[in-house]
């Protein structure tokens, strides 16, 4: 039986030494005294041919380890397997199998894939930024196969109650990453959906919704007369008044171009690309809205693609132009301690419409809100333009009055 004493005396030109303990195991000499290569000779049960299988080098692989490995191979032979074929197949599988990524690597691949679908670069950047802030510092280096629901729960715990909206977004993005890993076969299923079972109950959506501070609709006529119509008619004043008259979003208005105005039909058509719901929206224009557009147009005919409300550089105005106006005049809102916001005038309009008898459908379409019920949306395809025109004319009269214009009091032409 081969011993270390014999193996250390093995010379380069010596004959291979049989192990003597495991059939077919030999130590072949190498170029240096006392070194060699383990070879297991066997007859393949699949082909019937003799084959030599390398088992490592001596003394890196000691005699005992070589025998243990050789015995395992012999068991495979007894089971009808050719160990060299098994080794080859395992090597192919190892090469073909994708490398399991860390959470950070997976998150960045997901972000790269979905970024082109975001509305703008800012929103695309926010997606990965939230993960970089709350998740990657603690879980980024962990391979996704080692992540459990408890790991994500611990990451979310600090903001679960104090910042529920942020926690919800972080959770959704983590689930997106882990679901991507599931689709690629790295894991069986995303563990993220069950994290709420490990965390305290969050406040309801109604309790945590932060509404835009709004000026109560009954105070709007005074605001228009004492602020918007007082002094020099600046672009910011005209823009804010137009926004209130049309109940539009500031982003829709800041990107408004002259080609979107139909003067004859008195309609402003906002293209789908600027609408939140990605559906074009027609806005009926009342007399005061047309007056504002005429004043912005001036004596020169603007280019069709020129912005109606543009900055000094010719680009869109910043949303801060309207915010600054409201802050400068300290326009209080219905939220204690908060200044009214431009977006809040949409809420003012909605309250006015409800309290003056206009139907929910007409009011919601004026705000370009999506019909949430898919069945209702499939059948209800009109935008109720003429009904909205009457409502918006009454809303425009309110802005120029000192009293309340109720439904039916205005008979516009």
C-alpha positions in Angstrom: 0.0 0.0 0.0 1.3 3.5 -0.9 2.6 5.6 2.0 4.0 9.1 2.2 7.5 7.7 2.7 7.3 5.9 -0.7 5.6 8.9 -2.4 8.3 11.4 -1.2 10.9 9.2 -2.9 9.1 9.1 -6.2 11.5 10.3 -8.9 10.7 11.9 -12.3 11.6 8.8 -14.4 10.1 6.2 -12.0 7.1 4.0 -13.0 3.7 5.0 -11.7 3.0 3.6 -8.2 -0.3 1.8 -7.5 -2.1 3.0 -4.4 -3.0 -0.5 -3.4 -6.0 0.6 -1.4 -8.4 1.7 -4.2 -8.4 -0.2 -7.5 -7.1 1.7 -10.4 -5.6 4.7 -8.4 -2.0 5.5 -9.4 0.5 8.1 -8.5 2.4 9.2 -11.7 5.8 10.9 -11.2 6.2 14.6 -12.0 9.3 16.6 -12.9 10.4 17.0 -9.3 11.3 14.4 -6.7 8.5 13.6 -4.3 5.8 15.2 -6.5 3.3 13.5 -8.8 -0.2 13.4 -10.3 -3.1 11.2 -9.1 -4.7 9.2 -11.9 -7.7 6.8 -11.6 -7.9 4.2 -14.3 -11.2 2.7 -15.0 -13.3 1.1 -17.7 -16.3 3.3 -18.7 -19.6 1.5 -18.0 -21.1 3.4 -20.9 -18.5 2.8 -23.7 -16.5 -0.2 -22.4 -13.2 1.7 -23.0 -10.4 2.4 -20.5 -10.2 6.0 -19.3 -7.8 7.9 -17.1 -9.2 10.5 -14.7 -7.0 13.1 -13.0 -7.6 13.4 -9.3 -5.2 16.2 -8.4 -1.5 16.6 -7.6 0.6 15.2 -4.8 1.4 16.4 -2.2 -1.2 19.2 -2.7 -3.8 16.3 -2.5 -2.6 14.0 0.3 -2.9 10.2 -0.1 -6.0 10.0 2.2 -7.9 12.7 0.2 -7.0 11.0 -3.1 -8.4 7.7 -1.8 -11.6 9.2 -0.5 -12.2 10.9 -3.9 -11.3 7.8 -5.8 -13.8 5.8 -3.7 -16.6 8.3 -4.6 -15.7 7.8 -8.3 -15.9 4.0 -7.8 -19.4 4.3 -6.4 -20.4 6.3 -9.5 -19.0 3.6 -11.7 -20.9 1.0 -9.7 -24.1 3.0 -10.4 -23.4 2.9 -14.2 -22.1 6.4 -14.5 -19.0 7.6 -16.3 -17.3 10.1 -13.9 -15.5 12.0 -16.6 -18.8 12.5 -18.5 -20.5 13.6 -15.2 -17.6 16.1 -14.7 -17.9 17.4 -18.2 -21.7 17.9 -17.9 -21.2 19.7 -14.6 -18.7 22.0 -16.1 -21.1 22.9 -19.0 -23.9 23.6 -16.4 -21.5 25.8 -14.4 -20.6 27.8 -17.4 -24.1 28.2 -18.6 -25.6 29.1 -15.2 -25.9 32.9 -14.8 -24.0 34.4 -11.9 -26.4 35.2 -9.1 -26.3 39.0 -8.6 -26.2 41.1 -5.5 -29.3 43.2 -4.7 -27.5 46.3 -5.9 -26.4 44.8 -9.2 -29.9 43.5 -9.8 -31.4 46.9 -8.9 -29.2 48.8 -11.3 -30.0 46.3 -14.1 -33.7 46.8 -13.5 -33.3 50.6 -13.4 -31.4 50.5 -16.7 -34.2 48.5 -18.3 -37.1 50.6 -17.1 -35.6 54.1 -17.2 -36.6 54.8 -20.8 -40.3 54.4 -19.9 -40.3 57.2 -17.3 -41.9 60.5 -18.0 -38.6 62.4 -17.6 -35.1 61.9 -16.4 -35.9 63.3 -12.9 -38.5 60.6 -12.2 -36.1 57.9 -13.6 -33.4 59.1 -11.3 -35.7 59.2 -8.2 -36.5 55.4 -8.7 -32.9 54.3 -8.1 -32.1 57.2 -5.6 -34.7 55.9 -3.1 -33.0 52.4 -3.2 -29.6 54.0 -2.9 -30.7 55.9 0.2 -32.8 53.3 2.1 -31.9 49.8 0.9 -28.5 49.5 -0.9 -26.4 50.6 2.0 -27.6 47.7 4.1 -28.6 45.0 1.5 -26.8 46.1 -1.6 -23.9 43.6 -1.2 -26.1 40.6 -0.4 -26.8 38.1 -3.2 -30.5 37.9 -3.9 -30.7 34.2 -3.1 -29.8 35.1 0.5 -32.5 37.8 1.0 -35.6 37.1 3.0 -38.7 39.0 3.9 -37.2 39.8 7.3 -34.3 41.6 5.7 -36.6 44.0 3.8 -38.8 44.5 6.8 -35.8 45.7 8.8 -34.8 48.1 6.1 -38.4 49.5 5.9 -39.0 49.6 9.7 -37.4 53.0 10.2 -39.7 54.7 7.7 -42.7 52.4 7.8 -44.8 54.7 10.1 -42.9 58.0 9.9 -42.8 58.1 6.1 -45.5 55.7 4.9 -45.7 57.0 1.3 -41.9 56.7 0.9 -41.9 53.3 2.5 -44.6 52.2 0.1 -42.5 53.4 -2.9 -39.4 51.7 -1.5 -41.3 48.5 -1.0 -42.7 48.5 -4.5 -39.2 49.1 -6.0 -37.7 46.3 -3.9 -40.5 44.0 -5.1 -39.8 45.1 -8.7 -36.1 44.1 -8.3 -36.9 40.7 -6.7 -39.6 39.9 -9.2 -37.1 40.6 -11.9 -34.8 38.1 -10.2 -37.6 35.6 -10.1 -38.3 36.0 -13.8 -34.6 35.2 -14.5 -34.5 32.1 -12.4 -32.3 33.4 -9.6 -35.0 32.9 -6.9 -38.3 31.1 -6.7 -40.4 34.1 -5.7 -40.1 37.7 -4.4 -40.2 37.8 -0.6 -41.2 41.4 -0.5 -45.0 41.1 -0.7 -45.2 39.6 2.8 -43.1 42.2 4.7 -46.2 43.9 6.1 -46.8 40.7 8.1 -43.6 41.6 10.0 -44.3 45.3 10.5 -46.9 47.3 12.4 -50.1 48.4 10.7 -49.7 51.7 8.7 -52.2 54.5 8.9 -54.9 54.4 6.2 -54.5 56.2 2.9 -57.2 58.8 3.9 -55.3 59.5 7.2 -51.9 60.1 5.5 -53.0 61.9 2.3 -51.5 65.3 2.1 -53.7 67.6 0.0 -52.4 70.7 -1.8 -53.2 73.7 0.3 -56.0 75.6 -1.5 -57.6 79.0 -1.3 -61.3 78.5 -0.4 -63.4 79.2 -3.5 -65.5 81.9 -1.9 -62.3 84.0 -1.4 -61.1 83.7 -5.0 -63.0 86.7 -6.3 -61.3 88.9 -3.7 -57.9 87.4 -4.5 -58.4 88.0 -8.2 -59.5 91.7 -7.8 -56.9 92.6 -5.1 -53.9 90.7 -6.4 -54.3 89.5 -10.0 -56.1 92.6 -11.3 -54.3 95.1 -9.1 -51.3 97.0 -10.5 -49.4 96.0 -13.6 -50.6 92.8 -15.3 -47.5 90.7 -15.2 -47.0 87.5 -17.0 -47.2 85.5 -13.7 -50.5 87.1 -12.8 -52.0 86.4 -16.2 -50.7 82.9 -16.2 -52.1 82.2 -12.7 -55.5 83.7 -13.6 -55.6 81.6 -16.8 -54.7 78.5 -14.7 -57.6 79.2 -12.3 -60.1 79.9 -15.2 -59.3 76.6 -16.9 -58.7 74.4 -13.8 -55.6 73.1 -15.5 -52.4 71.7 -14.0 -49.4 74.1 -14.1 -47.3 71.7 -16.1 -50.0 71.6 -18.8 -50.1 75.4 -18.9 -46.4 76.0 -18.8 -46.0 73.9 -22.0 -48.9 75.5 -23.8 -48.2 76.5 -27.4 -50.2 78.8 -29.8 -50.9 76.0 -32.2 -53.0 74.3 -29.5 -55.6 77.2 -29.5 -58.6 77.0 -31.8 -59.8 80.6 -31.7 -62.9 80.0 -33.7 -64.2 77.1 -31.6 -62.7 78.7 -28.4 -61.0 75.5 -27.4 -57.5 74.7 -26.0 -56.5 71.2 -26.9 -53.7 69.8 -24.6 -51.8 67.0 -26.4 -51.6 63.6 -24.7 -47.8 64.0 -24.2 -48.4 66.7 -21.6 -51.4 65.1 -19.8 -51.0 63.1 -16.7 -53.3 60.3 -18.0 -51.6 60.4 -21.5 -54.9 61.3 -23.2 -55.5 64.6 -25.0 -57.8 67.0 -23.3 -60.0 69.7 -24.7 -60.5 72.8 -22.5 -63.4 75.3 -23.4 -62.2 78.9 -23.2 -64.4 81.6 -21.8 -64.3 85.3 -22.6 -61.7 86.2 -19.9 -59.4 83.3 -20.9 -59.5 84.5 -24.5 -58.8 88.1 -23.4 -55.7 86.8 -21.5 -54.5 84.9 -24.6 -55.0 88.0 -26.8 -52.9 90.1 -24.4 -50.2 87.5 -24.4 -50.3 87.4 -28.2 -49.7 91.2 -28.6 -49.5 92.9 -31.9 -47.2 90.3 -33.5 -48.3 87.0 -34.8 -46.3 84.4 -32.8 -45.0 81.1 -34.4 -47.4 78.2 -34.0 -44.9 76.2 -31.9 -44.0 79.1 -29.7 -44.8 78.9 -26.0 -47.7 81.1 -24.8 -46.1 81.7 -21.4 -42.4 81.6 -22.0 -39.3 82.7 -20.0 -36.7 85.2 -21.0 -34.7 82.5 -22.6 -37.7 81.3 -24.7 -38.2 78.1 -22.7 -41.0 77.1 -20.3 -41.5 79.1 -17.1 -40.6 77.5 -13.8 -43.4 76.4 -11.6 -41.8 78.6 -9.0 -43.1 81.7 -10.9 -46.6 80.9 -9.6 -45.5 79.8 -6.2 -43.5 83.0 -5.7 -46.5 85.1 -6.5 -48.6 83.3 -3.9 -45.9 83.5 -1.3 -45.1 87.2 -2.0 -48.7 88.1 -1.3 -49.0 85.6 1.6 -52.2 84.0 0.2 -53.4 81.8 3.1 -55.0 78.5 2.4 -57.5 76.2 4.0 -54.6 74.4 5.7 -53.5 76.2 8.8 -50.1 77.7 8.6 -49.7 76.9 4.8 -49.6 79.2 1.8 -52.1 78.4 -1.0 -50.6 76.5 -3.9 -51.3 76.8 -7.7 -52.4 73.2 -7.8 -54.8 73.9 -5.0 -57.0 76.0 -7.2 -58.1 72.8 -8.9 -59.4 71.7 -5.5 -61.1 75.1 -5.1 -62.8 74.6 -8.4 -63.9 71.1 -7.5 -65.5 72.3 -4.3 -67.3 75.1 -6.1 -68.7 72.7 -8.7 -70.0 70.4 -6.0 -71.5 73.1 -3.9 -73.2 74.7 -6.9 -75.0 71.6 -8.2 -72.7 70.5 -11.1 -72.6 66.7 -11.6 -69.6 64.7 -10.5 -69.0 63.5 -14.1 -68.9 67.0 -15.6 -66.6 68.4 -12.8 -64.2 65.4 -13.0 -63.9 65.7 -16.8 -63.1 69.4 -16.4 -60.2 68.3 -14.2 -59.2 65.6 -16.8 -59.4 62.9 -14.1 -59.4 59.4 -15.4 -62.6 57.3 -15.2 -61.3 54.5 -12.8 -64.0 52.0 -13.5 -62.9 50.2 -16.7 -66.4 49.2 -17.7 -67.7 52.7 -17.3 -64.7 54.1 -19.2 -65.3 51.7 -22.1 -68.9 53.0 -22.6 -68.5 56.6 -21.6 -66.4 58.2 -24.4 -67.8 61.7 -24.6 -65.8 64.5 -23.0 -69.0 66.5 -22.3 -67.4 69.6 -23.8 -70.6 71.8 -24.1 -71.7 71.0 -20.6 -68.3 71.8 -19.3 -68.3 75.1 -21.4 -71.4 76.3 -19.5 -69.8 75.4 -16.2 -66.5 77.0 -17.0 -68.3 80.2 -18.1 -70.0 80.4 -14.7 -66.7 79.7 -13.0 -65.2 82.6 -14.9 -68.0 84.9 -13.9 -67.4 84.0 -10.2 -63.7 85.1 -10.6 -64.9 88.6 -11.8 -67.6 89.0 -9.2 -67.9 89.8 -5.5 -70.7 87.4 -5.0 -71.5 83.8 -5.7 -72.6 82.6 -9.2 -74.8 79.5 -8.8 -75.7 77.0 -11.4 -78.3 78.4 -13.8 -77.6 82.1 -13.1 -75.3 82.4 -16.1 -76.7 82.1 -19.6 -73.6 82.5 -21.7 -73.6 83.2 -25.5 
